[in-house]
Amino acid sequence: MICPFLKVNHLVQPIFTEPKKIATGEQFVIAAFAMAEQAYRETLEQTTLADILYNAFETKDIQQYNWNAHRR
């Protein structure tokens, strides 16, 4: 499912300022979309993907995400 509210804006920038703290690009994208879908289901609000990613990075959730749960 692709969330209808996906929109990239300036909030994505801070996520990439410290690349050593995040996983590989593929893992990051998988986690980001999983988190976006979960947030959408929980809140049913118009939230941008950038907001979710920024919040996940700031709270370190993205770094503790279970990468293996979403591997193909």
FIDONU-112708 format. One record per residue (C-alpha): residue in three letters; x, y, z negated. Coordinates in steps of 0.1 Angstrom, whole numbers, always signed. Layout:
<atoms>
 res     x     y     z
 Ala     X     Y     Z
...
</atoms>
This chain:
<atoms>
 res     x     y     z
 Met    +0    +0    +0
 Ile   +13   +35    +9
 Cys    +0   +60   -16
 Pro   -21   +88    +0
 Phe    -3  +115   -21
 Leu   +33  +110   -10
 Lys   +49  +143    -4
 Val   +86  +151    -6
 Asn   +96  +185   -21
 His  +124  +202   -39
 Leu  +121  +181   -70
 Val  +138  +151   -53
 Gln  +171  +170   -51
 Pro  +181  +165   -88
 Ile  +178  +128   -85
 Phe  +207  +125   -62
 Thr  +231  +148   -81
 Glu  +244  +119  -102
 Pro  +244   +89   -79
 Lys  +265   +68  -103
 Lys  +235   +66  -126
 Ile  +211   +50  -102
 Ala  +210   +17   -84
 Thr  +215   +10   -47
 Gly  +193   +28   -22
 Glu  +171    -3   -15
 Gln  +165    -9   -53
 Phe  +158   +28   -58
 Val  +132   +29   -31
 Ile  +115    -3   -43
 Ala  +114   +10   -78
 Ala  +102   +44   -67
 Phe   +73   +30   -48
 Ala   +64    +6   -75
 Met   +64   +34  -101
 Ala   +44   +56   -77
 Glu   +17   +30   -72
 Gln   +16   +22  -109
 Ala   +12   +59  -118
 Tyr   -14   +64   -91
 Arg   -35   +35  -105
 Glu   -31   +47  -141
 Thr   -39   +83  -136
 Leu   -58   +85  -104
 Glu   -46  +121  -101
 Gln   -29  +139   -72
 Thr    +7  +134   -82
 Thr   +36  +137   -57
 Leu   +62  +110   -53
 Ala   +88  +136   -60
 Asp   +72  +143   -94
 Ile   +72  +107  -103
 Leu  +108  +102   -92
 Tyr  +119  +133  -111
 Asn  +102  +122  -143
 Ala  +115   +86  -140
 Phe  +150   +99  -136
 Glu  +148  +123  -165
 Thr  +134   +97  -188
 Lys  +159   +70  -176
 Asp  +130   +47  -167
 Ile  +144   +42  -132
 Gln  +177   +30  -147
 Gln  +160    +4  -169
 Tyr  +136    -9  -142
 Asn  +135   -46  -136
 Trp  +150   -48  -102
 Asn  +146   -86   -98
 Ala  +108   -84  -102
 His  +105   -67   -68
 Arg  +130   -86   -47
 Arg  +117  -104   -16
</atoms>
